[in-house]
């Protein structure tokens, strides 16, 4: 399944002060990011320094339209938030010569940490073994800022900070966002988050009221549903096909909405995972995303674009035993191969994009970022300042050392290409195992083009106990039988947002992101045995049906 062609993505390079042992050709469009950075005073990097992403953008955006106002969509909770009065005083810490007896910031003299060292890969030599043998050790000292060794140090990072995060890492993610997505309206901004789940939690508090319904794919990320439920907010599933959420189905739900029959006002929030969707693995192509955005404009929806798998877009799948597709020859080619984001199409400021380092660096970092209009980011920050605060200073310092001082933007793209190729190999392993071991009589799938998940459709109609047994009962029996054969997959019904809706088809979700190739293959073999046993099929490897287009994943 070949990824759709992307719209043009304007990008820039970042090479200053970065060693590139084996980089791709450095022919990214536009000029050097590091060379374009504005030289700022040292106090802009200090403890709890206030930061605004707008100051870190390199291109002029004044010729673009301004975002719409979203006052009419803000919740009562969000509209009433005033933020932290104590944090508002931090802006004066940058005043030259000021002697502060104001903020309750502990002295770094009493931080029991003098230095921090992390060993990371050389750029272009990313394997674990290469890192062990020839990795580079990055050093962070306690007072590097005062000693002019770095703009970020232990004394700063380990102290209190702003809800928007450190200026140092906020600058990097703002540059990255501008390079990859280049939003089409003028007043966009970024803030750091403590991960996309937290970002979603705050977004729901900002926009939804108790009793509201929001929209999402008919099979969706279970944690998103579970985040919304205690707020009294529930999810309406929108039909899907192999390419994800269907714009026509979304439009039909909204156009025929009956508040009395539904027991709720017409939804205006859409939560979607456009790339490598969890659990189905579906990826919305460029035309599909434009169609969804057009429906959002028609019905004045606000879109929560959750994109943890955006950079796990894999090489095109060309079938079993086919030669590998050559990797991108340049950073330009890599960026242009990516499906354009909803953020990159947004002209109204109606998209809040949730990004995360969890799937491409480390989930335990608990660092992500949010991009939206300045109005929405300002509201978000008022929530964060009195709840989650900013991400861990330790994590921010480690990521700054890796991303800004070591990788740079080019090196990070090299890393993302490495991850892309690794996940492509893993996908090949699970697809080969499925074709070899799963019975074609009852199992089919669509090869995923992004993400971590493989969505298997099981033909429940072929089960000897159907229709006497329900789909749910057959699913339970199969799930337990798979466990009995010492393998584990997730039930598809767990991802249905409305638990009052009975499944119309039977699915299993597998992941190929962590297990070894040998264990992936063996697990699929065991699943195949369990399926044959549950369905009373003859033993044998068989060749499974691989659906490559249409509604093959069965999520209608």
N, C-alpha and C positions, 0 to 999 in steps of 0.2 A: 504494500500500500504506500504509494509515493506521497510525501507531504505536499500540501498545496503550495503554490507559489506565493511568496510573501510580497507585500508592498515594499517599496524602497525604504531601507532603514539607513538613516544618516548616522555615522559613527565617527569616533575620534580615537586617536592613539594615545598611549601613555608609556613612554620609554625612559624618561629622564631618571637617572640614578638606579635603573633596574638592570640587572644582568640577565641576559637571555641566552643561555647556552645553546639551545636548539629551538628557537622560536619559529612560528610560521612567518611568512613574508609580512613585514610590517607595512601594509598598504591600506590600512583603514582610512576611510574618508575623513576629511577635516584635519585640524592641526592637533599638536601634542597637548593633551589635557594638562599635564603637569606644567608645561611651559605657559599655559594660559591662566593658571591659577593666580588670583590676586594675592599679593603679599600683604599679610595682615600683621597687626601688632601681636606681641606674645600674649597679652592678656586675653585675647579672644579665645585662646586655648586653655585658659586656666580653670580652676575648680568651679564647678557649677556654672560655667559660662553659658549665657543664653546664646542660642544659635537659630538662624533662619535659613532654610534651604535655598531661598531665593538668592542669597549672597554667594552661593556656590555654583550657580548656573553659569555656563560659559557662552551661551548664545543668546541673542536678543529674541524676545518673544512678544515684544510690544505690538507687532503687526498682526498678531493672532487675536481671535475674539476672546472676550472674558467669559469665565464660567457663569452659569446661571446661579442665582441665589437659591439656596435650599432651605430657607427659613420655614417654608410651608411643609417640609417633610421632617423637620427635627422633632424629636420626642419632647414631652414636657420636662423629663429629667435633663436632657441635654440643654434645652433652652434656659433652664434655671441654673445651670452650673456656672460658677464664677471662677473656678480654678483655685490655685493655691496663692493666697496673699503673700505668704513668706517667699515663695519662689519668684514672685514678681520683683522683689528687691534685688535679685541676682544680677539684673541688667546693669546695676550701678557698680558691680565689682570690676567692670572693665574701665572705669573712670581712672585715668592716670593719677597716681599719688594718693588714692583713697585709702584710708586706714579703717578696716572693717571690724567692728565689734557687734555686727548685726547677726549674721547667719550662724546657726548652730552647727558649724562644720568642725569636726574634730581635727586636731593637728595630726599631720602625717608623721610627726615624730613618734607617734604611738602606734603606727602601723607596723606589725612585726614581719614586714616583707622588705627586703633590700633590693632584690633583683628577681627577674623572671626570665627563664630561657625556654624556648620551644624549638624543636628540630622539625624542619619542614622540607618538602621536596625542592630540588632545583627545578627551575622552569624547564619543561620538556623531558624531565626524568621523574615521572610521577608515581611509579610503582612503589609499593611498600618496601620491597627489597632494595630498590635504588635509594630510597630515602634513608633506610638503615645504614647503607654503605657510604653514601655521598651527600646526604642531606645537609642543609645549611642551618646553623643554629642562630636564631634571632634572639637578641638580648633587649630587655627593658629594665632600666634602672629606676631607682626611686625618685631621683631629681633630674631626670634627663631634660625636662623643659627648662628649668633654671640654668642648667649647664649647657644649654644650646646643642644638645645631642639629638633631640627629637622634640616634636610638638606634643607628644603624649607620653605620660610616664605613670608610675605607680602612685605617686602623691596625688595626681589628678584623677586617674581612672578609678582608684579605690575609694575615693571620697564620694560624697553626695553629688548628684548631677541633676540635670533637667529631665522632665518627662519626654522631651523630644530626643534625648540621647546626647552623647558627646558631639561637639562640633566637629571633631576629627573624623569620626566614622560617618556622621551625617553628610559631611562633604563628599565622602567617597560614594555613598549610595545615591546621592543626588546626581553626581557626575555619571554614574552607571545608568541611572534611569534616563537621563537626557541622551546618552549615547545610544541606548538600545531602543527606547520607545519614543523619544522626542514628542511629547504630548502636543496636541494641536490647538490648545488654548493657552492663553498667556499666563494666567495666575494659578499655575499648579505648584504643588509643594510636596515635601516628603517629611516624614517623621520616623524615627526608629520605633520598633515595637518589641515585645518580648515573645514574638512568634505569631503565626497567623491565627491560631485559636484564640489567643488573647485579643488580637485585632478584630476578629469576628465578634467576640463578646462585647467589646466596646462599641463596634458599629451597630450592633443590635440595640444596645442601650441608647445610642444616639438617635436612631430612627424609628424603632418599633415601640408600640404601646401594648400593654397586656390585652390579650384577646385578638391581636392582629394575626393575619396569615401572611407568610412570605412564600415566594416561589423558588423552586429548585428542580434539578433533574429528578425523574421518578425513581431513580436509584441514586442515592447521594451519600456523602460523607457522614457516617453515623454520628460522629462527635459534633458536627454542626447542628444536627437536629437536637442532640442532647444538650448543647449549649443554649439553644433557644427555648427549650421546653420549660425550664423553671421560671422563665420570664413570662410565661403564659403566651408564648409565641409559637405557632405551629406551622408546618411546612406543607404546601400543596405541590405534589409532584407533577412535573410537566413531561409529557411523552418524549421519548428519545428514539434515535435510530443509531446506526453504526458510527455516525459523525457527531453524536451527542444531542443536545437539546434542540427540539424542532421549533423554529420561529413561528410557523403557521399554527402549531398547537398552542404555543404561548399566546399568540394573538387571539385565538379562539376562546381560551379560558378567560382572558381579560375582557373581550368584547361581549361575552355572554354572562358576565359576572352578575349574580343576583345576591345582594347583601342579605336579604331576608332568608333566602334558602340556604346560603352559606354560613349565616350567623356571624359575619364579619364584613368590615368594609373592604372595598376592592384593594387587592395587594398592590404595593408600589415598590417593594424590595425584591430583587432577584439575586439569589446567591448561586453562583456557578463556578465550577472548576473546568475551564475550557480545554486544558491540555492534559492528556493522560488522566482523565477523570477517575476519581476514586468513587466507586469500585470498578467501573466498566472498562477503564482504559481508553475510552473514546476521546478523540481530539477534534475539536471544532475547526474546520478549515476557514480560510479567510472570508469566503463568501457567506458561510454559515454565521460567522461572527458579525458580519455587516448586517445580515438579516435580523439577528437578535437585537443589535443596536437600533435598527430602524423600528422594531416593535417597541423597544424601550422609549424611543422618542415619541412614538405615536401615543403611548399610554402614560408618559411621564414617569417611567420607572427609574429607580436608582439601582445601579448594578454593583454588587460586591464580587469583584473578580479575584478569586482565590487561586493563585498560581504557584504552588510549591514545586510543580513538575515541569515548569515552562522550559527549563534548560535540560530536561531529560528527553527532549525530542531526539529520536534515534535516526540512524541511517534508514533510507527506504528499504522496506522488506520486499525482496524480489522472488521469494519462494524457496523451498527446500533445495539444497545442493546447488544453489545459484552462486556465482562468484560475488564476493563482497563489493559493495559500492565504494569507490575511493573516498577517503575522508576529505573534508573541506581543505582546499589548497591555501586558503588565506582566511584572515579574520572577516574580511568582507563577505566571502562566500559562506562562512558559517552564519553570520548574522542575517544574511539575505535568505538563508534556508529556513529560518524560523518563521512559524506562522505569526502574522502580526497580532499584537495584543489588542484587547478591547480598549485599553488605555490609549494606544497609539491611534485609534479611530475616534476617540472621544472629542467632540467639539463643544460640549455643553458643561463639562465638569460633572457628568452623571455617573462616572465610574470611580469607585474606590478600589485600587489594586492592592492586594495583600501579597507581599513577597517575603521569602524566607531563605535563610542559609541552611535550613534543616536537611533538605534532601541533597544538597550539593557540597556541603562542608561537614556540618555536624549538628544533629538535632539537639544535643545537650548544650549547645551554645546559648539557646533561647534568645536568638537575635533575628529579627526580621525588620521589614520597613513597610510603611504605608504611603501610597501616593494618591493624592486627590486634590481638589481645589483648595486654595488657601483658606477659604471659609471653613471647609470641612476639617482640614488639618488643625486649624485653630480650635475648633470644637473638640476634636479628638484629644488634643493636648490638654485641654481642661479636664477631661476625664482621667487621662493617664497621670497627670500631676498629683492627683489625690487618690490614686488607686495603685496601679501597677508600677508607677514611676518609670524610669528608663530601664533598659536592659542592664544586666550585670556588668559592672565596670571591668571586672576581670575578663569577661568574654569580649567586651568591646576593645580592650587593649590587645588581646591576642589576635582578634580579627583585623584590627588596624595594622598591627605588625605584619601580618600575613598579606593582607590585601593592598594596603597603601604603600608600605615601605619595601615589601618583597615582590609580590606578584606584579603590582601595578595593574592597570586595566587590561593591557595586552596579555600579561601572564595569567590573569584570571580567565580570559577567554581561552587561552591554551588549556587551562585546567578543565574548563567546561567541555571543550572538545574531547579531551581525554575521557571524561565521565560519559560523554555521549557514546564514544566507541566501546567503552566497557559495558554499558547497558545494552548496546546493540548485540554484543556477544552473548550476554545473559539471555536476552530475548530469543536469540537463535537456539540456545540450549533448550529452553522450555518448549519452543515450538517444535523442534526436532523430536523431543521426547513425547509430546502430545501426538504427533503424527505416527510415531512408532507404537505407542502403547495404549492409546485411548480408542475405544470401539467406535467405529464410524457409524454404527447403527443408531447411537443415541447422543453423541457428543459433537458439538460444533463450536467454532469460535471465529473471531476476527483478529488477525495479528495486530497487536497494539503498535502505534507509531510513536508513543511517548509514555513516560511514567514508569511505574513499577508493577503494574497489575495486568493479569491475564484473566479474562472473563469467559468462563466456560458455560455454554448453554447445554443443559441436559434435557432430552426429550422425554418429559414425564409421561407422555401418552404411550410410550413403549414399555412402561413398567407393568408387570403382570397384575398389580393390585389397583391400577387405575381403571375406572374412576371410583371404585369402591373406597379407595383411600384418597384423601385430598393431596394437593401438591405439597402443602406444608408437612403432612405426615410422611410423604415419600422423601421430602428433603431431610427431615429429621432422621429417618432410617438410613439414608445414604450417608449423611454426615457422620453418624455414629459408626457406620460400617467402615468408612474411611479411617476414622480414628482407630478402630479395631485392627486395621491393617497397618497401623503405625505411620500414618501420614495426617496432615492437617491442612484444611482449607476453610475459608469463611463461607457461611451460608449467604446466599444472595438476598434472602428475605430480611436479613439484618439491616440492609441498606435502603429499605423502603421507608420513606419518611413518615407516612401515615400508617401507623400500626393497625388501624381499623380496616385497611385495605388488604384483601387477600391476594397473594401473588397469582399472576396469570401464567407464569412460566417458572422454570426451575433453573437457578444459576448457582455456580460456585466461583468464588474469587480466589485466585492464586497469586502469589507474589514471587518474583524472580530476583529480588534486589539483594538478598543477603546470603542465601544458602550457596554452597559450592556447586559447581557444575555437576559433580557426581551425585550430590544429594538432591539436586533438582530433578535429575533424570530418574533416580531411584524413587523419589517421592511420587512422580507422575506414574511410574510403573505400578506402584502400590495403589494409587488412585484408580488406575485402569482395572486392576484386579478387583477392587472393591465395587466399581461400577458394574462390571460383568457379573459379579456375585449378586449384587442387589437386583439387577434386571434379569437374572437367569439366562445370561448369554454364554455361548460356548467360549472356551479358552482360546487364546490366540492373540497375536499382537494387533493385527488389523491396521487399517489406515483411516484416521479420522477425517471428517469433512472439514476443510478449511474454507470458511466463507470470506470472500475478499471484497464484497461490496453489498449494496442494498441494505436491508434491515437485518444483517446477519447476526448481530448480537441479541436480537430478539426483544430489545427493550422498546416496545412500540408505545 
